[in-house]
Amino acid sequence: MHLSHLSLTQYRSYSQADLALETGPNVLVGSNGVGKTNIVEAVGYLATQDSHRVPNDTPLVRFGAQQAIIRGRIHRGDRAVALEMEINPGKANRAAINRGAPQRAREALGLLRSVLFAPEDLALVTGDPSGRRRFLDDLLVQLRPALGDARGDYERVLRQRNALLKNAKLSGRWTEEHGHTLAVWDEHLSRAGARLLNGRLHVLQMLAQPLTEAYTALAESRKTAGFSYESTVPLAGGQHREVPDVGALHDALLEQLTVNQKQERDRAVTLAGPHRDDLALTLGPAPAKGFASHGETWSMALALKLASYQVLVADDPDPDARPLLVLDDVFAELDADRRSRLAGLTAGAEQLLVTAAVAEDVPAELAGPRIRVTLGDGDSQLHPPEDGSAQ
């Protein structure tokens, strides 16, 4: 799978940009702050409809514009699909496939698969649980696009349930009507939450071995990389050889909401569900967070993304379905040995996008076109590719 063309309109620092891409490595070179990451962020957005940098779409639209558009031509073997994404902050985003009528953006999920690693991903190890939940859910939606609806439904119901708890607390009294309405939201939340939990646990089953292998290959360490799922729903916690089915998870979440009800009414917030869970990463017997060195943290974060790439490859063994792989500003932070090992681990990708401030930071193994990015008058510019076969 690869992109042959990417076009941006009013996207971040680009009023208009058009970029032709080749299979194999493509390297974007330019000083920090000129717009390299904006390109790879747009590629990731086509795949996941999510930014790895910001929690909402507003910053993606160029300042002063009302809408941003990302267009990509996606190839899988001898088939090609034209995808256009409209980003409309405050309104519903829309997608057009093969120049058809705009439709719900979620209908385009699954057309492009990509895995992106950026310096922000160090927060997968060092940051708060929300980033790790987001990592799992983004991978889940790429594997099973239909679960994007469960994710969206869960977030919508959670907002409604929290609003009910807050309003009831502000009113100073809990009424019978509040209780009936809460029971309705409990059922909806448990139904969507069970699907989300079931999907996450299946993803973790698939990630376990590739994570261990990727970390060992990158770090050449005797420490074993692993994880455990920490859940507010006891049935979902731990390490699962067998994943509980959706029905069992629904009942377990519904029961936990009932157990928590008095505390939730006092605090006016939902205390159980996938929105409160965490992925506890480990190196050997110790937690990675707080115990891993800087180099181990980089290796763990990279290993998580490389493992997710392998999960997507295993999910669809067709060589033409291999995801697009993106490495944003990675090599400057790695020593020569880790650069070489990472280059070897990414060699199987049909298409690889790399950004770098200095072309010499990119290993010679990743020969390919070098595309220079500059910034002038607040508008990022892409220049014709140069041959990068010799460094």
N, C-alpha and C positions, 0 to 999 in steps of 0.2 A: 504494500500500500504506500502511495506517495502523493504529494502535491506537485503538480506541474506549474501551477500559477497561483499567486496570492495577490489580492487587490484590497487596499484599505481606503476608505473614504471617511474623512473627519474622525479618524481613530487616533486618540491620544495626540502625539506630536506630528501626525501625518494628515495634511489636508487631503492629499491623494498620493498613493504609492502603488506601483505595480512591480511585481517581482516574479521572474521566471526561475524555477528551481529544477535541479537535476536529481536523478536517483544517486545514491551514495552520499558522501559528505558534501555539505554546503556550509561555508563559513562566513559569518557576518563579522566584519572587523571595523572597529571605530572606537573613539575615545568614550569614556564613561559619560552617560547622560545624553548621548546623541540619538537614541531611539532604537538600539538593537533589541533590547528586551521587549519593546512594544511589538516588534514583529513576531517573536516567538510566543508572546502572550496571546496574540491574535490567533496563531495556529492552534494553541491549546484551547482557546475559546471555541473554535469550530468543532473540536472534538467533545468537550465536556460542558460547554455553555457556562463556564465558570472561569474566573481569573485566579491565578495562583498568587496574586499580589494584593488584591483588595476584595472585601466581602460583598460589595454591590457594584452595579454597572455604571454608576454616575461618572466616576473618573475615566472610564473608557472612552467617553465622548469628548472630542476636542472642545476646549473651552469656547463658549459662544455658540456652539452648534447644538441642534436639538436631537440629532440622531447620528449614529455611526453605522457603517456598513462594512462587513468583512465578506469577501468573495473568494472562493477557492475551487480549483478544479482537482477533483480527487480521482485517483486511478487505482483500480484493483485488477491486476492482470490486464486483459484487453477491454475492460469496462471502464467508463469514465462518467463521473457525476459532477455537475456544476451545482455548488451550494452557495446560497447567499443568506447571510444572517443580518437582520436588522436589530440593532441595539437601541431600545427606546426607554431610557430611564423614567421610572414612574408609570410606565405603561407596559403592556405585554410585548415581549420580544417576538419577532416573527422570522420564519425561514421560508425561502423559496428554493425548490429543488428542480433542477433542469429548466429554469426560467418559468416554472409554473406559478400559480397563484400563491401569494403568501399564506402561510398556515401557522399553526402553533409551533413554536420553536422546538418543542420536545419531539416533534415528528422527525427531526433531522438527527437526533441522537443515534449513534451507531454507524453513521455514514463514514466518519473518519475516526480512527483510533490513534491516539498519540500518548506518549509518556514524556513529561517534561521535568527536568531537574534544574533547579535554580538555587542560588545562595539562600533564598528565603526558606528552602526546604530543610535547612539546619534546625528550624523550629519544630520539625517533626520529632526531633530528639530532645531539644532543649526547651521547647515552648509549652503552651498550655494544651489541654486535651482537645480543644476545638479543631486545631490543625490536624491532629491524628484522625479525628472523626471524619473530617472533610476528605482526607487522603483515602480512607476506606470507602466513603460514599462515592467519590469521583470514580474510583476504580470499579466499584459495583455497578454504577450506571453505564460505564463503557462495556462491561461484560453483559449486563442485562438491561438494555435501555428502558424496558417497560417498568423497571423499578424506579425510574425517575419520577413516575406518578406517585408511587408510595412515599418517596422522599418529599415531594412537594405537598402531598396530602398531610403527611405527618407535621410538617412545619406550619401549615395553615391551621390545622386543628389545635396544635400546641399554642399558637397565638390566641385562638378563641378561648381555650380552656384557661389560660393564664389571665386573660381579660375578665373572664367570669369570676375567678378567685379574687382578683384585685377589686372589682366592682363590689363584690359581696363584702369584702373587708371594709371598703370605704363607706358602705351603707351602715355599718355597725351592727348588722344582724344577719343571721343565716336563715333563709326562709325555705319552706318546702319547695317552692319553685326553683330556688337555687339548686337544691338537691336533685330534682328531676333533670334539670338542664345539665348538671355535672355528670349524671349517669349517662346521658347521651354522648357527651364529649369523651367520657371514659371509654365507651365502646369504640367510637371512631378512632381515638388515639391508640387503643390497644390493637385494633385491626391493622392500621398502617404501621405502627411500631413493630409489630410482630414480623411483618414482611421485611422491614428494614433490618431488624436484628438477625433474622434468618439469612438474609443476603450477606450481611457483614461476616457472620460466622462461616459461611461457605467460602467467602473470599479469604479469610484467615487460614482456613484449611489449605487452600491453594498456595498461599504465600509462604508457608512455614519452611519448606525445603528450599525453594529458590532464594529466600532471604539468607539462610545459613550459608548456602553455596556462594552467593554473590559477595557476602561480607568476607568470607575466607579468601576468595580470589582477590579482592581489592586490598585487604589489609595484611594478608599473609600472617594472620594471627592465630594463636592457639585458642583464643576466646571464641565461644560459639554465640552467634547472634540469635536471639529468640524473642518471644513475646508472650503475654497473657492478656486476655480480654477482661477488663474490670467493668462490671456492669451493675447498675442499680436494680436490675432484674436478676435475682440469684441464679435462676436456671440458665441464663445466658453467659454467666461469668466463667472464667477459667480457660482451659485448653481442651478443645472438643475433638475427640476421635470421631464421634458421631454428633451431627448437628441436630438439636431439637427441632421438631417440625413447627410449622407456622401456628397450628392450632394450640400446641403446648405453650409456645411463647406468648400467644394471645392471652391464654388463661393466666399465665404467670404474671404478665404485665398488669392485667386487670386486677388480679389479687393484690399486687403491690400498691397500686393506686388506692385501693380500698384501705389497706393497712396504713397508708400515709395520709389519709384524708384529713384528719384533725390537724396534723402538722402543716399540711399544705394550706388549709384554710387560715391558719395563724400567720403563715409566711406569705400567702398569696402568690405562690409559684408552684409549678409542677416539679416534683422531686424524683420521679422515676420515669425511665424511658431512655431510648438511645441517645437523646440529646444531653444526657448527664454521664455517659459512659466514657471510658478511656482505653487506649491501647498501651499497656505497660511494656516498654522495650527493655530487653536485658542483654548484657554482654557477660557471658559466663554466669556466675551466681549473682552478680550485682546489677542494679538498675542502670541503664545507660544514662539516664538523666541525672546529672550531678556527679557521676563517677567516671564517665568516659572522657578521655583526653580530647584535645581539639582534633587531632588526626583521626581518632576513633569515631568522633561525632560525624565528621565528614564522610568517613567510610560507611557508617551505619545509615546516614541519610541517603547516600548514593545507592547503597545496597537495597534499601526499601524501594527506590524507583526502578532499579534494574530488575528486582524481583517482580514488581508489578508488570514490567515489560514481558518477562518470561511467562507470567500468568496469562497475559493476553495472547501470547504466541501459542501456549498450550491449549487455550480455549478454542482456537481455530487454527489447526495445523496447516492449513493451506498456505504455502509460502507467499502467495500474493496478498495474504491478509495481515502480514506482519505490520505492527504499528509503526508509525513515524516516531523517531526518537529525537528528543531535543535536549541539548546540554547548554545551558545559559551561564556563561561566565564562570565555568567550572575549573578550567585547567590552571588558571593563575594561582589557585589556592592549593594545588597539589604538587608534591615533589615529583621528580623525574620518573621514579619507579611507579608511583601510583598513576601518573599520566599514561605511561605505557600500558599498564595493566587495564586501565579504563578503556583505552583505545582498542585493545584486544577484545574486551568484553562487548563492545558496541559494534564489532565488525560485521555481525550478522544482520544488522538493520538494513532494510531496503533503502531507506532514506534517513539521513542524519543531518540535523541542523545544529550548528555550533556557533556561539557568539564568543568573541574575545576582543579585549582592548588592544592586545599585541598579537600579531599573527604568529610570532615565533613561539608563543605559549602553546599553540595547538600542535600535537604530535605529528611527525612526518607521516605516520601511518594513515592519517586522515586527510590525504591529498584530495583536492577538489577545488571547485570555483571559490574564489575569495571575493565577497561583495562588500565594498566599502560603504560605510554609513557616515554621513556628516549632518551637521545642524547649522542652518542659516536663517536668520530672522524668525526664529521660533518654529521653523518647519523642517522636519527631518527629511533627508534626501538619500535615495539609494542610487549608487553608481553602477555602471555595467560591470559584470563579473570579470575578474582576472584569473588567469590560470594559477592554481595554487599547488601544482605538482612539485615545484621545487621551492625549498625554503633556504 
